[in-house]
Amino acid sequence: MREKELRRSMSVLPIGTVMKLTDLTARQIRYYEQQGLIKPSRNEGNRRMYSLNDVDRLLEIKDYLDEGLNISGIKEVYRKQSQLEAEKKKRQEKNLTDSDVRRILQDEFMNIAGLKPPSSTFNNPNDYTKFNS
């Protein structure tokens, strides 16, 4: 995690500060927590502590409510966002098959031997001019 994101996810703000930053009441903030829209951490004294990401989420919730979305609609928006992020992560973590590895290795050998330019240079298959000179 990058340092900036790490700092944004640190739970250091008490509910009073969050109330001032978001213009929400403590009851509203606790309600959004009960609904699973935010998940503040707790300190040793069991007090809720919020991160800047939590504040951003609360402001986003406030905007959705102002636009006319209800709590279940907001939950659905966040569920879809979470699903899309999970699918994206799954695609990024996709394991290479044996045939993929063989193809990549063959391309690298051909490139090193000078028999074929790297496949990344063939984005446009009609652009062979730079290799025929």
N, C-alpha and C positions, 0 to 999 in steps of 0.2 A: 504494500500500500504506500502510495506516495505520501510525503510528509504533510502536504496541504490537506489531503483527504483524511489522514490520520488525525490532524488537529481538528478538523471539522466534525469528526466522529467522537471526540473526547467529551464526555458528559461532565460539564463543569458549571452549568447554569441552574440555579434553584428556580422553583416555580414562580416566585415573585418577579424575577428578572424576565422570565419567559412571558409572563402576563403583560409586562410593560412593552416588550418587543413586539408582541403579536396583537395586543389590544383584545385579548381573550380573557375570560374569567377563569379562575382556578377550576370551577365546576366544569366548564366547557373542555378544558384541557384534560381533566380526569376522565370525562365522558369519552373523548376521542381515544384515550388509552384503553378504557373498558371495551370499546368497539374494535380494538386491535389495529387502529390506524397509526399509532405511535407506540414506541416501547422504550420509555426512559429507563435508565439504570437507577439503582438505589445505592446510597452511600451507607456507611457503617451504622448510622442512626436511622436507617430505613427511609430516608427522605428521597424523593424523586429528584434526579439530576438529569438535565437535558443537554443535548449537544446542539451545535449549530445546525446539523442536519435535521434534528427534531424541530427546531424553530422553522426551518425552511418548509418542512412537511406541514406544520401547523398553518403557516401562511398559505400554502398551497390548498389545504383543506378549506380554509376560510374563503379563498377565491372560488373554489368549486361550489361552495354553498351559495356564494353571491351570484354565481352563474345559474343557480336553480337546481343543481344536483343534490340529491338527498344522500344520507349516509350509505345506504346500500349501493347507490350509484358510484360513490367515491370508492367504496371497497372493490367494486367491479373494475374500476379504472386501475387501481393499484394491483389487483390480481392479474389483470392482463399485462401490465408493465412487468410484473415479476415473472410471468410466464414467458414473455418475450426475451427478458434478460437470461432466463434459464436456457431457453433454446439457443440463444446466441453463444452462451458459454459452452453448451454441449457441442455446438458446431466447431468452436475453437479447440476443444479438447479431443476432437475426433481422432482416433488412432489411425495411423496409416496402415493400409493393407500391405501384404507382401508385394503385390503387383505395383502399388504406388512406390514403394521403396526401390524396387527393381528399375522402374521407369526413371526415377530421379537419379539413381546411380548410373544408369546407362547414359542419360543426358549429360551428367557431369563428366563421365569418361570421354564421351564424344567431344565435349567442349574442351577438355584439357588436351586432347589429342589434336585439336584444331580441325576436326572433321565436320563440326557443326557448331553454329553459334548457339549461345544459351537460349533455351526455349522462351525465356522471358522477353527476348528481343523480337519474337514472332507474334506480337500482339496484332499486327496487321499482316496476314499471310501474303498479301499482294506486294508488300514492301521488301523485295529482295535486292533492291538496287545497291544498298550499302555493302552487300556481301559479294556482288558480282563485279566489283571494280578491281 
